[in-house]
Amino acid sequence: MKLRHPYRWLVVGLIGLLIGLQTKLWFGQGGRPEVQHLQERVATQKRANAELHKRNDALAADVEDLKSGTEAIEERVRSELGMIKPGEVFYQVIEPEPPAKESE
């Protein structure tokens, strides 16, 4: 019967160690809640990076168009600066605004 006494303290010590490690895992620094929070931040950053990547691709395509030919430059000048070629006639069509509804 005396042989079980040292093993009993060993079992109690191992259970205490297990409880301590589980507590650190679930509630301590670097535990599960912090890992979940960091995973959410990573997912948010990946979405932001994807949006920026799309924007960069569009800008790179614009730069390539501007380098490769005059059509893209002409399009930009016409749309942004309102310029026309010599001999062209510019017509601006203005849609009439619908009459404003009078509130009673």
N, C-alpha and C positions, 0 to 999 in steps of 0.2 A: 504494500500500500504506500510505502514511502517513495517508491519510484515515480509515481504520478505527480508528486508535488513539484519537482523542477520542470516537468513538461507543462504543467498548468500555467506557470508564470511565462513560459515561452509562448504558449497559445495566447494568453492575455496580451502579451507584448506584440505579437504579430497582428492580432485584431486591432489593437490601438494604432499600430503603424498603418494598417489598411484604412482605418477610418481617417487618419490624418492625411494620407495621400488622396483619398477620395474627396475630402473637404477641399484640399488645395486644387484638385482638378475641377471641381464644380464651382467653387466660389473664390478661389485665390487669383492672384495676378497671373495672367497667361492661361487662365482657365477657360472653360467652355464658353461663358458669356462673352469674354473678350475676343475669342476666336470667331464667334458668330458675328460680332460687331465688325471685326476686321474683314471678314468675308463679304459683308454687305458693302463696306467701303470700297473694296476691290471691284465688286460688280458695278457699283456706281461709276468708278473711275474708268472701267472698261467701256461702259456706254458712252461716257464723255469722249474717250479716246477714239471710239468708232465714229462719232459725229465729226470730230476734228479731222480724222483721216479722210472722210468724205469731202470735207471742205478743202483740204489740201489737194486732193485729187482733182477737184473742179478748178482750183486755182492753177494747178500745174497744166491742165488742159488749156486754160485760157492763155497762159504764158506760151505754150507751144504753138497755139494758133497765131498769136501775135508775132512770134518769131518766124513762122513758116510762110506767111503770105500777107497780102494787103487786104484781103476780104474781111478778116476779123477786125483790122484797124478801121476800115471803112465803116463797118457795122457799128463799132463803138462810137466813132465820130458822129455818125448820123443819129444814133439813139441818145447819146449823152450830151452832145453839143448842138444838135439840131442843124447840122451843116448839110448842104446839098451840093451836087456837082454843077458846074457851069452849064447852062442850057436846060436844066431841069426846072420843073414847076412844082412847087410844094403846095399841096392842098391840105388844110386842116379842117376836119369835120368835127363840129362840136354838137353833141347830142343835147337836145333841149331837156331841161330839167322838168320832171313831173311837177304839176302844181302842188304847192304845200297844202296839206289838209288843215283846215281850221278846226281847232278843238273848241268845243263849247263849254 
